[in-house]
Amino acid sequence: MKEIKAIIRPNKLITLRDKLMQVPGFPGMTVAKVDGCSAPSRNYLGNLKEELVDFTPKVKIEIVAPDEVVEPIVDCITAVSQTGQIGDGLVWVADIDRAWFLFKTTPG
């Protein structure tokens, strides 16, 4: 199992959710509102202090998924979220040693 995390622009969330629901085996996701800033760019001509405190609203997505659906999920996230502009976000994948689903899969 893998944990997929992504930081994306808020305006991409609804489209991303709709596209992820079409990925076979998509297990669902957790979404949180977050604020972030990037590292200062080398070409930045303004005040470094202003750039470091200029936080931008983002959305953090967390998904725990079986290995076989990780690539389609990551491909979907990058395809929907990438605009080619600074601030598009970040996607990363980490190994999960063990996970438990907290709902019953059988009656009783």
Jmol script that loads the backbone (N, CA, C; Angstrom):
load data "model"
ATOM      1  N   MET A   1       0.841  -1.179   0.000  1.00  0.00           N
ATOM      2  CA  MET A   1       0.000   0.000   0.000  1.00  0.00           C
ATOM      3  C   MET A   1       0.881   1.234   0.000  1.00  0.00           C
ATOM      4  N   LYS A   2       0.316   2.292  -0.533  1.00  0.00           N
ATOM      5  CA  LYS A   2       1.027   3.564  -0.605  1.00  0.00           C
ATOM      6  C   LYS A   2       0.121   4.677  -0.096  1.00  0.00           C
ATOM      7  N   GLU A   3       0.758   5.723   0.390  1.00  0.00           N
ATOM      8  CA  GLU A   3       0.040   6.938   0.742  1.00  0.00           C
ATOM      9  C   GLU A   3       0.407   7.983  -0.298  1.00  0.00           C
ATOM     10  N   ILE A   4      -0.607   8.528  -0.930  1.00  0.00           N
ATOM     11  CA  ILE A   4      -0.419   9.580  -1.922  1.00  0.00           C
ATOM     12  C   ILE A   4      -0.875  10.881  -1.283  1.00  0.00           C
ATOM     13  N   LYS A   5      -0.014  11.876  -1.313  1.00  0.00           N
ATOM     14  CA  LYS A   5      -0.379  13.195  -0.802  1.00  0.00           C
ATOM     15  C   LYS A   5      -0.167  14.197  -1.929  1.00  0.00           C
ATOM     16  N   ALA A   6      -1.034  15.173  -1.968  1.00  0.00           N
ATOM     17  CA  ALA A   6      -0.920  16.203  -2.990  1.00  0.00           C
ATOM     18  C   ALA A   6      -1.361  17.540  -2.410  1.00  0.00           C
ATOM     19  N   ILE A   7      -0.670  18.571  -2.800  1.00  0.00           N
ATOM     20  CA  ILE A   7      -1.058  19.946  -2.500  1.00  0.00           C
ATOM     21  C   ILE A   7      -1.435  20.560  -3.848  1.00  0.00           C
ATOM     22  N   ILE A   8      -2.679  21.029  -3.960  1.00  0.00           N
ATOM     23  CA  ILE A   8      -3.153  21.552  -5.241  1.00  0.00           C
ATOM     24  C   ILE A   8      -3.861  22.893  -5.042  1.00  0.00           C
ATOM     25  N   ARG A   9      -4.144  23.545  -6.146  1.00  0.00           N
ATOM     26  CA  ARG A   9      -4.928  24.781  -6.123  1.00  0.00           C
ATOM     27  C   ARG A   9      -6.382  24.436  -5.768  1.00  0.00           C
ATOM     28  N   PRO A  10      -7.025  25.223  -4.922  1.00  0.00           N
ATOM     29  CA  PRO A  10      -8.412  24.940  -4.531  1.00  0.00           C
ATOM     30  C   PRO A  10      -9.382  24.848  -5.707  1.00  0.00           C
ATOM     31  N   ASN A  11      -9.169  25.631  -6.740  1.00  0.00           N
ATOM     32  CA  ASN A  11     -10.104  25.622  -7.871  1.00  0.00           C
ATOM     33  C   ASN A  11     -10.025  24.341  -8.704  1.00  0.00           C
ATOM     34  N   LYS A  12      -9.065  23.473  -8.434  1.00  0.00           N
ATOM     35  CA  LYS A  12      -8.924  22.211  -9.152  1.00  0.00           C
ATOM     36  C   LYS A  12      -9.588  21.039  -8.426  1.00  0.00           C
ATOM     37  N   LEU A  13     -10.049  21.252  -7.194  1.00  0.00           N
ATOM     38  CA  LEU A  13     -10.529  20.152  -6.359  1.00  0.00           C
ATOM     39  C   LEU A  13     -11.745  19.429  -6.938  1.00  0.00           C
ATOM     40  N   ILE A  14     -12.764  20.148  -7.348  1.00  0.00           N
ATOM     41  CA  ILE A  14     -13.998  19.506  -7.819  1.00  0.00           C
ATOM     42  C   ILE A  14     -13.729  18.678  -9.075  1.00  0.00           C
ATOM     43  N   THR A  15     -12.992  19.246 -10.021  1.00  0.00           N
ATOM     44  CA  THR A  15     -12.648  18.507 -11.235  1.00  0.00           C
ATOM     45  C   THR A  15     -11.822  17.280 -10.899  1.00  0.00           C
ATOM     46  N   LEU A  16     -10.857  17.429  -9.981  1.00  0.00           N
ATOM     47  CA  LEU A  16     -10.021  16.301  -9.587  1.00  0.00           C
ATOM     48  C   LEU A  16     -10.864  15.206  -8.947  1.00  0.00           C
ATOM     49  N   ARG A  17     -11.747  15.575  -8.038  1.00  0.00           N
ATOM     50  CA  ARG A  17     -12.605  14.573  -7.395  1.00  0.00           C
ATOM     51  C   ARG A  17     -13.397  13.801  -8.449  1.00  0.00           C
ATOM     52  N   ASP A  18     -13.989  14.506  -9.387  1.00  0.00           N
ATOM     53  CA  ASP A  18     -14.794  13.860 -10.417  1.00  0.00           C
ATOM     54  C   ASP A  18     -13.964  12.896 -11.264  1.00  0.00           C
ATOM     55  N   LYS A  19     -12.754  13.292 -11.619  1.00  0.00           N
ATOM     56  CA  LYS A  19     -11.869  12.433 -12.425  1.00  0.00           C
ATOM     57  C   LYS A  19     -11.366  11.237 -11.619  1.00  0.00           C
ATOM     58  N   LEU A  20     -11.032  11.455 -10.330  1.00  0.00           N
ATOM     59  CA  LEU A  20     -10.563  10.339  -9.501  1.00  0.00           C
ATOM     60  C   LEU A  20     -11.652   9.289  -9.305  1.00  0.00           C
ATOM     61  N   MET A  21     -12.900   9.711  -9.226  1.00  0.00           N
ATOM     62  CA  MET A  21     -14.009   8.768  -9.061  1.00  0.00           C
ATOM     63  C   MET A  21     -14.113   7.829 -10.266  1.00  0.00           C
ATOM     64  N   GLN A  22     -13.543   8.214 -11.388  1.00  0.00           N
ATOM     65  CA  GLN A  22     -13.573   7.383 -12.589  1.00  0.00           C
ATOM     66  C   GLN A  22     -12.398   6.399 -12.659  1.00  0.00           C
ATOM     67  N   VAL A  23     -11.413   6.536 -11.767  1.00  0.00           N
ATOM     68  CA  VAL A  23     -10.259   5.630 -11.759  1.00  0.00           C
ATOM     69  C   VAL A  23     -10.685   4.318 -11.108  1.00  0.00           C
ATOM     70  N   PRO A  24     -10.604   3.199 -11.822  1.00  0.00           N
ATOM     71  CA  PRO A  24     -10.973   1.907 -11.227  1.00  0.00           C
ATOM     72  C   PRO A  24     -10.134   1.612  -9.985  1.00  0.00           C
ATOM     73  N   GLY A  25     -10.786   1.269  -8.894  1.00  0.00           N
ATOM     74  CA  GLY A  25     -10.100   0.962  -7.648  1.00  0.00           C
ATOM     75  C   GLY A  25      -9.802   2.154  -6.776  1.00  0.00           C
ATOM     76  N   PHE A  26     -10.250   3.354  -7.181  1.00  0.00           N
ATOM     77  CA  PHE A  26     -10.015   4.545  -6.353  1.00  0.00           C
ATOM     78  C   PHE A  26     -10.670   4.347  -4.988  1.00  0.00           C
ATOM     79  N   PRO A  27      -9.892   4.439  -3.887  1.00  0.00           N
ATOM     80  CA  PRO A  27     -10.424   4.117  -2.565  1.00  0.00           C
ATOM     81  C   PRO A  27     -11.070   5.277  -1.812  1.00  0.00           C
ATOM     82  N   GLY A  28     -11.021   6.491  -2.339  1.00  0.00           N
ATOM     83  CA  GLY A  28     -11.508   7.660  -1.616  1.00  0.00           C
ATOM     84  C   GLY A  28     -10.341   8.512  -1.160  1.00  0.00           C
ATOM     85  N   MET A  29     -10.654   9.671  -0.571  1.00  0.00           N
ATOM     86  CA  MET A  29      -9.589  10.586  -0.174  1.00  0.00           C
ATOM     87  C   MET A  29     -10.035  11.455   0.992  1.00  0.00           C
ATOM     88  N   THR A  30      -9.058  12.020   1.650  1.00  0.00           N
ATOM     89  CA  THR A  30      -9.279  13.005   2.694  1.00  0.00           C
ATOM     90  C   THR A  30      -8.778  14.340   2.162  1.00  0.00           C
ATOM     91  N   VAL A  31      -9.532  15.393   2.433  1.00  0.00           N
ATOM     92  CA  VAL A  31      -9.194  16.724   1.921  1.00  0.00           C
ATOM     93  C   VAL A  31      -9.126  17.707   3.084  1.00  0.00           C
ATOM     94  N   ALA A  32      -8.122  18.570   3.064  1.00  0.00           N
ATOM     95  CA  ALA A  32      -7.986  19.600   4.093  1.00  0.00           C
ATOM     96  C   ALA A  32      -7.572  20.913   3.441  1.00  0.00           C
ATOM     97  N   LYS A  33      -8.083  22.012   3.979  1.00  0.00           N
ATOM     98  CA  LYS A  33      -7.642  23.335   3.535  1.00  0.00           C
ATOM     99  C   LYS A  33      -6.325  23.645   4.238  1.00  0.00           C
ATOM    100  N   VAL A  34      -5.346  24.093   3.480  1.00  0.00           N
ATOM    101  CA  VAL A  34      -4.042  24.451   4.034  1.00  0.00           C
ATOM    102  C   VAL A  34      -3.577  25.757   3.402  1.00  0.00           C
ATOM    103  N   ASP A  35      -2.571  26.368   3.991  1.00  0.00           N
ATOM    104  CA  ASP A  35      -1.926  27.549   3.423  1.00  0.00           C
ATOM    105  C   ASP A  35      -0.471  27.200   3.184  1.00  0.00           C
ATOM    106  N   GLY A  36       0.111  27.752   2.153  1.00  0.00           N
ATOM    107  CA  GLY A  36       1.504  27.449   1.876  1.00  0.00           C
ATOM    108  C   GLY A  36       2.197  28.581   1.159  1.00  0.00           C
ATOM    109  N   CYS A  37       3.511  28.473   1.134  1.00  0.00           N
ATOM    110  CA  CYS A  37       4.321  29.401   0.362  1.00  0.00           C
ATOM    111  C   CYS A  37       5.472  28.611  -0.226  1.00  0.00           C
ATOM    112  N   SER A  38       5.976  29.079  -1.331  1.00  0.00           N
ATOM    113  CA  SER A  38       7.112  28.411  -1.939  1.00  0.00           C
ATOM    114  C   SER A  38       8.401  29.046  -1.448  1.00  0.00           C
ATOM    115  N   ALA A  39       9.504  28.400  -1.763  1.00  0.00           N
ATOM    116  CA  ALA A  39      10.808  28.970  -1.427  1.00  0.00           C
ATOM    117  C   ALA A  39      11.029  30.209  -2.282  1.00  0.00           C
ATOM    118  N   PRO A  40      11.817  31.145  -1.820  1.00  0.00           N
ATOM    119  CA  PRO A  40      12.066  32.348  -2.615  1.00  0.00           C
ATOM    120  C   PRO A  40      12.708  31.971  -3.948  1.00  0.00           C
ATOM    121  N   SER A  41      12.239  32.576  -5.014  1.00  0.00           N
ATOM    122  CA  SER A  41      12.834  32.314  -6.325  1.00  0.00           C
ATOM    123  C   SER A  41      14.105  33.131  -6.487  1.00  0.00           C
ATOM    124  N   ARG A  42      14.983  32.657  -7.314  1.00  0.00           N
ATOM    125  CA  ARG A  42      16.253  33.358  -7.537  1.00  0.00           C
ATOM    126  C   ARG A  42      16.048  34.654  -8.312  1.00  0.00           C
ATOM    127  N   ASN A  43      14.950  34.740  -9.059  1.00  0.00           N
ATOM    128  CA  ASN A  43      14.696  35.923  -9.872  1.00  0.00           C
ATOM    129  C   ASN A  43      13.793  36.931  -9.172  1.00  0.00           C
ATOM    130  N   TYR A  44      13.482  36.678  -7.910  1.00  0.00           N
ATOM    131  CA  TYR A  44      12.562  37.552  -7.182  1.00  0.00           C
ATOM    132  C   TYR A  44      13.229  38.898  -6.900  1.00  0.00           C
ATOM    133  N   LEU A  45      12.555  39.983  -7.261  1.00  0.00           N
ATOM    134  CA  LEU A  45      13.134  41.316  -7.097  1.00  0.00           C
ATOM    135  C   LEU A  45      12.538  42.072  -5.915  1.00  0.00           C
ATOM    136  N   GLY A  46      11.566  41.487  -5.248  1.00  0.00           N
ATOM    137  CA  GLY A  46      10.922  42.164  -4.136  1.00  0.00           C
ATOM    138  C   GLY A  46      11.615  41.881  -2.813  1.00  0.00           C
ATOM    139  N   ASN A  47      10.883  42.103  -1.743  1.00  0.00           N
ATOM    140  CA  ASN A  47      11.372  41.923  -0.395  1.00  0.00           C
ATOM    141  C   ASN A  47      11.270  40.443  -0.009  1.00  0.00           C
ATOM    142  N   LEU A  48      12.378  39.835   0.389  1.00  0.00           N
ATOM    143  CA  LEU A  48      12.398  38.426   0.767  1.00  0.00           C
ATOM    144  C   LEU A  48      11.417  38.143   1.897  1.00  0.00           C
ATOM    145  N   LYS A  49      11.337  39.031   2.870  1.00  0.00           N
ATOM    146  CA  LYS A  49      10.414  38.840   3.993  1.00  0.00           C
ATOM    147  C   LYS A  49       8.973  38.777   3.500  1.00  0.00           C
ATOM    148  N   GLU A  50       8.601  39.637   2.560  1.00  0.00           N
ATOM    149  CA  GLU A  50       7.245  39.622   2.011  1.00  0.00           C
ATOM    150  C   GLU A  50       6.955  38.303   1.305  1.00  0.00           C
ATOM    151  N   GLU A  51       7.922  37.790   0.572  1.00  0.00           N
ATOM    152  CA  GLU A  51       7.713  36.537  -0.158  1.00  0.00           C
ATOM    153  C   GLU A  51       7.541  35.364   0.805  1.00  0.00           C
ATOM    154  N   LEU A  52       8.272  35.355   1.900  1.00  0.00           N
ATOM    155  CA  LEU A  52       8.203  34.240   2.839  1.00  0.00           C
ATOM    156  C   LEU A  52       6.911  34.219   3.640  1.00  0.00           C
ATOM    157  N   VAL A  53       6.240  35.348   3.803  1.00  0.00           N
ATOM    158  CA  VAL A  53       4.993  35.373   4.570  1.00  0.00           C
ATOM    159  C   VAL A  53       3.770  35.482   3.671  1.00  0.00           C
ATOM    160  N   ASP A  54       3.975  35.405   2.380  1.00  0.00           N
ATOM    161  CA  ASP A  54       2.881  35.495   1.424  1.00  0.00           C
ATOM    162  C   ASP A  54       2.265  34.108   1.239  1.00  0.00           C
ATOM    163  N   PHE A  55       1.450  33.693   2.196  1.00  0.00           N
ATOM    164  CA  PHE A  55       0.846  32.370   2.150  1.00  0.00           C
ATOM    165  C   PHE A  55      -0.355  32.374   1.218  1.00  0.00           C
ATOM    166  N   THR A  56      -0.508  31.279   0.498  1.00  0.00           N
ATOM    167  CA  THR A  56      -1.573  31.128  -0.475  1.00  0.00           C
ATOM    168  C   THR A  56      -2.456  29.954  -0.072  1.00  0.00           C
ATOM    169  N   PRO A  57      -3.779  30.096  -0.159  1.00  0.00           N
ATOM    170  CA  PRO A  57      -4.659  28.966   0.150  1.00  0.00           C
ATOM    171  C   PRO A  57      -4.420  27.813  -0.829  1.00  0.00           C
ATOM    172  N   LYS A  58      -4.347  26.619  -0.291  1.00  0.00           N
ATOM    173  CA  LYS A  58      -4.166  25.391  -1.072  1.00  0.00           C
ATOM    174  C   LYS A  58      -5.091  24.325  -0.502  1.00  0.00           C
ATOM    175  N   VAL A  59      -5.138  23.194  -1.167  1.00  0.00           N
ATOM    176  CA  VAL A  59      -5.889  22.039  -0.689  1.00  0.00           C
ATOM    177  C   VAL A  59      -4.917  20.878  -0.599  1.00  0.00           C
ATOM    178  N   LYS A  60      -4.957  20.151   0.520  1.00  0.00           N
ATOM    179  CA  LYS A  60      -4.122  18.965   0.700  1.00  0.00           C
ATOM    180  C   LYS A  60      -5.011  17.736   0.572  1.00  0.00           C
ATOM    181  N   ILE A  61      -4.601  16.811  -0.260  1.00  0.00           N
ATOM    182  CA  ILE A  61      -5.335  15.573  -0.481  1.00  0.00           C
ATOM    183  C   ILE A  61      -4.482  14.422   0.020  1.00  0.00           C
ATOM    184  N   GLU A  62      -5.105  13.490   0.738  1.00  0.00           N
ATOM    185  CA  GLU A  62      -4.406  12.302   1.206  1.00  0.00           C
ATOM    186  C   GLU A  62      -5.209  11.077   0.783  1.00  0.00           C
ATOM    187  N   ILE A  63      -4.512  10.112   0.185  1.00  0.00           N
ATOM    188  CA  ILE A  63      -5.140   8.890  -0.301  1.00  0.00           C
ATOM    189  C   ILE A  63      -4.258   7.714   0.102  1.00  0.00           C
ATOM    190  N   VAL A  64      -4.843   6.681   0.698  1.00  0.00           N
ATOM    191  CA  VAL A  64      -4.139   5.425   0.952  1.00  0.00           C
ATOM    192  C   VAL A  64      -4.715   4.427  -0.041  1.00  0.00           C
ATOM    193  N   ALA A  65      -3.826   3.861  -0.878  1.00  0.00           N
ATOM    194  CA  ALA A  65      -4.303   3.035  -1.986  1.00  0.00           C
ATOM    195  C   ALA A  65      -3.423   1.808  -2.190  1.00  0.00           C
ATOM    196  N   PRO A  66      -4.012   0.750  -2.740  1.00  0.00           N
ATOM    197  CA  PRO A  66      -3.213  -0.416  -3.126  1.00  0.00           C
ATOM    198  C   PRO A  66      -2.207  -0.039  -4.215  1.00  0.00           C
ATOM    199  N   ASP A  67      -1.090  -0.721  -4.243  1.00  0.00           N
ATOM    200  CA  ASP A  67      -0.011  -0.414  -5.178  1.00  0.00           C
ATOM    201  C   ASP A  67      -0.487  -0.328  -6.627  1.00  0.00           C
ATOM    202  N   GLU A  68      -1.411  -1.201  -7.011  1.00  0.00           N
ATOM    203  CA  GLU A  68      -1.812  -1.271  -8.424  1.00  0.00           C
ATOM    204  C   GLU A  68      -2.595  -0.056  -8.917  1.00  0.00           C
ATOM    205  N   VAL A  69      -3.112   0.767  -8.034  1.00  0.00           N
ATOM    206  CA  VAL A  69      -3.847   1.957  -8.483  1.00  0.00           C
ATOM    207  C   VAL A  69      -3.090   3.264  -8.242  1.00  0.00           C
ATOM    208  N   VAL A  70      -1.887   3.174  -7.708  1.00  0.00           N
ATOM    209  CA  VAL A  70      -1.114   4.381  -7.402  1.00  0.00           C
ATOM    210  C   VAL A  70      -0.787   5.176  -8.668  1.00  0.00           C
ATOM    211  N   GLU A  71      -0.247   4.530  -9.681  1.00  0.00           N
ATOM    212  CA  GLU A  71       0.133   5.250 -10.904  1.00  0.00           C
ATOM    213  C   GLU A  71      -1.056   5.925 -11.582  1.00  0.00           C
ATOM    214  N   PRO A  72      -2.200   5.229 -11.760  1.00  0.00           N
ATOM    215  CA  PRO A  72      -3.343   5.922 -12.363  1.00  0.00           C
ATOM    216  C   PRO A  72      -3.828   7.114 -11.526  1.00  0.00           C
ATOM    217  N   ILE A  73      -3.757   6.997 -10.208  1.00  0.00           N
ATOM    218  CA  ILE A  73      -4.175   8.100  -9.336  1.00  0.00           C
ATOM    219  C   ILE A  73      -3.213   9.278  -9.474  1.00  0.00           C
ATOM    220  N   VAL A  74      -1.915   9.020  -9.410  1.00  0.00           N
ATOM    221  CA  VAL A  74      -0.920  10.091  -9.543  1.00  0.00           C
ATOM    222  C   VAL A  74      -1.014  10.735 -10.924  1.00  0.00           C
ATOM    223  N   ASP A  75      -1.194   9.913 -11.957  1.00  0.00           N
ATOM    224  CA  ASP A  75      -1.345  10.459 -13.310  1.00  0.00           C
ATOM    225  C   ASP A  75      -2.565  11.378 -13.394  1.00  0.00           C
ATOM    226  N   CYS A  76      -3.662  10.971 -12.761  1.00  0.00           N
ATOM    227  CA  CYS A  76      -4.881  11.773 -12.751  1.00  0.00           C
ATOM    228  C   CYS A  76      -4.652  13.090 -12.018  1.00  0.00           C
ATOM    229  N   ILE A  77      -4.020  13.034 -10.854  1.00  0.00           N
ATOM    230  CA  ILE A  77      -3.762  14.253 -10.068  1.00  0.00           C
ATOM    231  C   ILE A  77      -2.911  15.231 -10.865  1.00  0.00           C
ATOM    232  N   THR A  78      -1.843  14.741 -11.474  1.00  0.00           N
ATOM    233  CA  THR A  78      -0.960  15.653 -12.210  1.00  0.00           C
ATOM    234  C   THR A  78      -1.639  16.199 -13.463  1.00  0.00           C
ATOM    235  N   ALA A  79      -2.399  15.365 -14.165  1.00  0.00           N
ATOM    236  CA  ALA A  79      -3.071  15.828 -15.385  1.00  0.00           C
ATOM    237  C   ALA A  79      -4.091  16.920 -15.088  1.00  0.00           C
ATOM    238  N   VAL A  80      -4.847  16.754 -14.012  1.00  0.00           N
ATOM    239  CA  VAL A  80      -5.887  17.729 -13.674  1.00  0.00           C
ATOM    240  C   VAL A  80      -5.300  18.982 -13.038  1.00  0.00           C
ATOM    241  N   SER A  81      -4.275  18.828 -12.214  1.00  0.00           N
ATOM    242  CA  SER A  81      -3.798  19.929 -11.379  1.00  0.00           C
ATOM    243  C   SER A  81      -2.719  20.795 -12.018  1.00  0.00           C
ATOM    244  N   GLN A  82      -2.057  20.301 -13.029  1.00  0.00           N
ATOM    245  CA  GLN A  82      -0.924  21.010 -13.610  1.00  0.00           C
ATOM    246  C   GLN A  82      -1.380  22.086 -14.592  1.00  0.00           C
ATOM    247  N   THR A  83      -1.007  23.338 -14.320  1.00  0.00           N
ATOM    248  CA  THR A  83      -1.310  24.434 -15.242  1.00  0.00           C
ATOM    249  C   THR A  83      -0.038  24.973 -15.896  1.00  0.00           C
ATOM    250  N   GLY A  84       1.108  24.580 -15.347  1.00  0.00           N
ATOM    251  CA  GLY A  84       2.370  25.093 -15.865  1.00  0.00           C
ATOM    252  C   GLY A  84       2.821  26.368 -15.182  1.00  0.00           C
ATOM    253  N   GLN A  85       2.078  26.807 -14.182  1.00  0.00           N
ATOM    254  CA  GLN A  85       2.406  28.037 -13.461  1.00  0.00           C
ATOM    255  C   GLN A  85       3.013  27.702 -12.100  1.00  0.00           C
ATOM    256  N   ILE A  86       3.802  28.617 -11.576  1.00  0.00           N
ATOM    257  CA  ILE A  86       4.324  28.468 -10.216  1.00  0.00           C
ATOM    258  C   ILE A  86       3.134  28.415  -9.270  1.00  0.00           C
ATOM    259  N   GLY A  87       3.172  27.498  -8.326  1.00  0.00           N
ATOM    260  CA  GLY A  87       2.086  27.376  -7.358  1.00  0.00           C
ATOM    261  C   GLY A  87       1.096  26.274  -7.688  1.00  0.00           C
ATOM    262  N   ASP A  88       1.380  25.473  -8.732  1.00  0.00           N
ATOM    263  CA  ASP A  88       0.487  24.362  -9.075  1.00  0.00           C
ATOM    264  C   ASP A  88       0.407  23.337  -7.956  1.00  0.00           C
ATOM    265  N   GLY A  89       1.488  23.145  -7.214  1.00  0.00           N
ATOM    266  CA  GLY A  89       1.450  22.221  -6.105  1.00  0.00           C
ATOM    267  C   GLY A  89       2.526  21.164  -6.162  1.00  0.00           C
ATOM    268  N   LEU A  90       2.247  20.048  -5.485  1.00  0.00           N
ATOM    269  CA  LEU A  90       3.228  18.985  -5.296  1.00  0.00           C
ATOM    270  C   LEU A  90       2.482  17.683  -5.069  1.00  0.00           C
ATOM    271  N   VAL A  91       3.029  16.585  -5.579  1.00  0.00           N
ATOM    272  CA  VAL A  91       2.468  15.257  -5.340  1.00  0.00           C
ATOM    273  C   VAL A  91       3.614  14.368  -4.870  1.00  0.00           C
ATOM    274  N   TRP A  92       3.376  13.549  -3.835  1.00  0.00           N
ATOM    275  CA  TRP A  92       4.390  12.590  -3.411  1.00  0.00           C
ATOM    276  C   TRP A  92       3.732  11.319  -2.928  1.00  0.00           C
ATOM    277  N   VAL A  93       4.512  10.233  -2.960  1.00  0.00           N
ATOM    278  CA  VAL A  93       4.020   8.908  -2.609  1.00  0.00           C
ATOM    279  C   VAL A  93       4.964   8.308  -1.578  1.00  0.00           C
ATOM    280  N   ALA A  94       4.391   7.705  -0.534  1.00  0.00           N
ATOM    281  CA  ALA A  94       5.185   7.059   0.513  1.00  0.00           C
ATOM    282  C   ALA A  94       4.640   5.658   0.768  1.00  0.00           C
ATOM    283  N   ASP A  95       5.527   4.770   1.193  1.00  0.00           N
ATOM    284  CA  ASP A  95       5.119   3.404   1.530  1.00  0.00           C
ATOM    285  C   ASP A  95       4.307   3.378   2.814  1.00  0.00           C
ATOM    286  N   ILE A  96       3.322   2.503   2.849  1.00  0.00           N
ATOM    287  CA  ILE A  96       2.533   2.249   4.058  1.00  0.00           C
ATOM    288  C   ILE A  96       2.778   0.791   4.443  1.00  0.00           C
ATOM    289  N   ASP A  97       3.295   0.557   5.632  1.00  0.00           N
ATOM    290  CA  ASP A  97       3.559  -0.808   6.075  1.00  0.00           C
ATOM    291  C   ASP A  97       2.278  -1.559   6.421  1.00  0.00           C
ATOM    292  N   ARG A  98       1.365  -0.883   7.114  1.00  0.00           N
ATOM    293  CA  ARG A  98       0.118  -1.515   7.531  1.00  0.00           C
ATOM    294  C   ARG A  98      -0.978  -0.468   7.587  1.00  0.00           C
ATOM    295  N   ALA A  99      -2.190  -0.897   7.267  1.00  0.00           N
ATOM    296  CA  ALA A  99      -3.344   0.001   7.349  1.00  0.00           C
ATOM    297  C   ALA A  99      -4.575  -0.820   7.688  1.00  0.00           C
ATOM    298  N   TRP A 100      -5.503  -0.222   8.415  1.00  0.00           N
ATOM    299  CA  TRP A 100      -6.741  -0.890   8.785  1.00  0.00           C
ATOM    300  C   TRP A 100      -7.909  -0.023   8.357  1.00  0.00           C
ATOM    301  N   PHE A 101      -8.873  -0.639   7.702  1.00  0.00           N
ATOM    302  CA  PHE A 101     -10.094   0.057   7.397  1.00  0.00           C
ATOM    303  C   PHE A 101     -11.023  -0.087   8.595  1.00  0.00           C
ATOM    304  N   LEU A 102     -11.635   0.990   9.038  1.00  0.00           N
ATOM    305  CA  LEU A 102     -12.408   0.998  10.269  1.00  0.00           C
ATOM    306  C   LEU A 102     -13.889   0.743  10.047  1.00  0.00           C
ATOM    307  N   PHE A 103     -14.234   0.134   8.948  1.00  0.00           N
ATOM    308  CA  PHE A 103     -15.622  -0.212   8.708  1.00  0.00           C
ATOM    309  C   PHE A 103     -15.704  -1.707   8.460  1.00  0.00           C
ATOM    310  N   LYS A 104     -16.881  -2.255   8.692  1.00  0.00           N
ATOM    311  CA  LYS A 104     -17.079  -3.691   8.484  1.00  0.00           C
ATOM    312  C   LYS A 104     -17.300  -3.955   7.002  1.00  0.00           C
ATOM    313  N   THR A 105     -16.664  -5.003   6.506  1.00  0.00           N
ATOM    314  CA  THR A 105     -16.834  -5.362   5.109  1.00  0.00           C
ATOM    315  C   THR A 105     -17.850  -6.498   4.941  1.00  0.00           C
ATOM    316  N   THR A 106     -18.234  -7.106   6.069  1.00  0.00           N
ATOM    317  CA  THR A 106     -19.242  -8.165   6.020  1.00  0.00           C
ATOM    318  C   THR A 106     -20.302  -7.886   7.076  1.00  0.00           C
ATOM    319  N   PRO A 107     -21.539  -8.301   6.852  1.00  0.00           N
ATOM    320  CA  PRO A 107     -22.585  -8.069   7.846  1.00  0.00           C
ATOM    321  C   PRO A 107     -22.308  -8.803   9.145  1.00  0.00           C
ATOM    322  N   GLY A 108     -22.807  -8.211  10.227  1.00  0.00           N
ATOM    323  CA  GLY A 108     -22.720  -8.927  11.501  1.00  0.00           C
ATOM    324  C   GLY A 108     -21.892  -8.308  12.450  1.00  0.00           C
TER     325      GLY A 108
END
end "model"
wireframe off; spacefill off
backbone 0.3
color backbone group
